[in-house]
Amino acid sequence: MFETREEVLEKVLAMPRPKCPHCGVEMNLWEEPPMRIGDGLGWGTPYLFVCFNDECPLYQSGWKHIEESYAHRASYRCMNYPGSEVFECVPVFSDMGMRGQIVDEQAMAEQEAAKEAIKRGFNLLADYYTTREGPAILQLLLDPQQPARVRLKAAEMIGDIGETEAIEPLRNLHFPNETIQKKVDEAIAKIHERHFTRECPFCAEIIKSRASVCKHCGKDVAGK
């Protein structure tokens, strides 16, 4: 059965990390580069374990061996095929060779957590929208811990079902994200349109669109 790259990665991350047979240091997870070199066939797997210990005897002695044997400036790193006991040598041509493809597992974990937060937020929004729970949607929108995509969708939804009570908290909060701020402004305008209201230009209280005098401050708002 064909496995996606993500499925292979998930499987490899669950494996115990092998140790280099030459130095005993735990090996790093390494991702095959998008462009292959040599015969172009790759290693048959998008991920390998590679030893990046610069004190590894294989790496240390490799410089001299390749220079004497092939008159090239290069050395070897030890690599392992995930889930196997197969260890082979792969040539590197500088101290930084292959390092650009080391998988940063912490960054990946953070990325996965962000994806889960977005998925969880969208599921909540779907439920709240179905049950017309405007205050709950507003709460997600106002929560700075929520992912930007969730807050953006919440802004769109609050414009569709929000009551005029939602306008004041939205007006009182500045959103650093310009896209979210724009969507919030559009939502406020939409709420007013749905309820035939506007804000008094003098006291900022909500009044009827057709009002000539503000019922809150008594100012003349006709044509304003």
QUIPEQUI-V828315 format. One record per run of one state. SS is the DSSP state (h for helix, s for strand, l for the rest). FROM is the first residue (numbers start at 1). TO is the last residue. If there is no record, write none. Layout:
ss->[SS	SS]
from->[FROM	FROM]
to->[TO	TO]
//
This chain:
ss->[l	h	l	s	l	s	l	s	l	s	l	h	l	s	l	s	l	h	s	l	h	l	h	l	h	l	h	l	h	l	s	l	s	l	s	l	s	l]
from->[1	5	14	19	20	26	27	28	32	47	51	57	71	75	82	87	93	99	102	103	105	131	134	143	148	162	165	172	178	196	197	200	206	209	213	214	220	221]
to->[4	13	18	19	25	26	27	31	46	50	56	70	74	81	86	92	98	101	102	104	130	133	142	147	161	164	171	177	195	196	199	205	208	212	213	219	220	224]
//
